[in-house]
Amino acid sequence: MMATSFYGVDEKLISSVEYLRRMFGDLSEFFRNENELRAIWSRSDTRKAFQQRLVEKGYGGAHLANLRRMIDADDSDLFDVLAYIAFALASTKRQERVSEHKSRNLSQYDYKQQAFLDFVLSQYSKEGVGELDQDNLHSLLGLKYQRISDAAAELGSVANIKALFIGFQEHLYAQRRRRDFFALLSAWIRLFNIWA
C-alpha cells in the first residue's frame, strides 16, 4: 500500500488523483495525439525541450518518479507514463522496447553499426532514456571505443556517427506491431459492420 501526495503549481498539497487529473488536462497543451507524442519522443532534441516544458509546468523530477511507481512502470520511460495518462496505453519496459527494436530495425545497419547501436541500447536498457541524449554521445563513444578516432575508424566520420545515433531513435518509439495488427483488425471489423 502506498499513499502519495503532490504539490501543485500553486505549492498546495494535492492528492495523486488530483495531480493526475491536472496532468491529463495539461497534456493536451503538449501534444494532440499519440503519434505526435511518439514523434516528440523519437528525437533527443525535441524530447529534451519537451521535458523542460513539463518541468516548467510543474511536472518534474520526484513527482514523475512517483507516478512511474504508481503505475508500475519503474523500468519504463517517461514516455510510457505520459502515454498511459493521456491514452491509457500499457507501459513498455525498456528491455522489451530494446528487444522489439533489435528484431525490427537493426538489420538495416552493417555489423559495425549494429555493434555500436547494440551497445547504446544496452546502456539505455540499464540506465534509461538519458543515455539517448545527444549530449551523452561523446561519453558513449568513450565507453565503447575509448577514443573518438577508434570510433571514427569503425563507424565513419563524426557527422555519420551523429546521424546514426539520432536516426535509429526515430524507430525506437514506433508503435508496436501487435497494436498495428489489432488496429487493422478493428478497422476491418468496423468496415464489415458498416456493410452488414
C-alpha positions, 0 to 999 in steps of 0.5 A, a space after each residue: 500500500 502506498 499513499 502519495 501526495 503532490 504539490 501543485 503549481 500553486 505549492 498546495 498539497 494535492 492528492 495523486 488523483 488530483 495531480 493526475 487529473 491536472 496532468 491529463 488536462 495539461 497534456 493536451 497543451 503538449 501534444 494532440 495525439 499519440 503519434 505526435 507524442 511518439 514523434 516528440 519522443 523519437 528525437 533527443 532534441 525535441 524530447 529534451 525541450 519537451 521535458 523542460 516544458 513539463 518541468 516548467 509546468 510543474 511536472 518534474 523530477 520526484 513527482 514523475 518518479 512517483 507516478 512511474 511507481 504508481 503505475 508500475 512502470 519503474 523500468 519504463 520511460 517517461 514516455 510510457 507514463 505520459 502515454 498511459 495518462 493521456 491514452 491509457 496505453 500499457 507501459 513498455 519496459 525498456 528491455 522489451 522496447 530494446 528487444 522489439 527494436 533489435 528484431 525490427 530495425 537493426 538489420 538495416 545497419 552493417 555489423 559495425 553499426 549494429 555493434 555500436 547501436 547494440 551497445 547504446 541500447 544496452 546502456 539505455 536498457 540499464 540506465 534509461 532514456 538519458 543515455 539517448 541524449 545527444 549530449 551523452 554521445 561523446 561519453 558513449 563513444 568513450 565507453 565503447 571505443 575509448 577514443 573518438 578516432 577508434 570510433 571514427 575508424 569503425 563507424 565513419 566520420 563524426 557527422 555519420 556517427 551523429 546521424 546514426 545515433 539520432 536516426 535509429 531513435 526515430 524507430 525506437 518509439 514506433 508503435 508496436 506491431 501487435 497494436 498495428 495488427 489489432 488496429 487493422 483488425 478493428 478497422 476491418 471489423 468496423 468496415 464489415 459492420 458498416 456493410 452488414 
